Amino acid sequence: MKGAKSGVRSRKKPGWQQDIARERIEILFANAEKEFSRHPARSHRYAELARKIGMRYNVSIPKKIKGRVCKKCNRYLFPGINAKVRTSSARQAMEVRCLECGHVARHPYSKEKRK
Ligand SMILES: [Zn+2]
């Protein structure tokens, strides 16, 4: 919905722009997933693009997508193909190993909602 123009100018991007950015990030990742088997290079480019959008609009990559990009080489990670995912109960975390560069990322899953 448009038309919610406020006259306030701030350095922060307006919320609707962030919403669009978030949506574009999700679309990019959906495409990356779809095309990976045939065009892995394209998927890597989508992942990079998504990251750039996220930085420009100050939007963080959605949680479900996090772990799908290597923080080190920025490649799109497809578990079972170029990434190995395992859970570490000792660390209460999911470990994603990038098989492109060997980087291991840990994503703790104990970020429970506080009540
Ligand atoms: Zn990597």
Residues whose N, C-alpha, C, O or C-beta is under 5 A from the ligand:
A	BS01	ZN	C70 K72 C73 C98 E100 C101 G102 H103
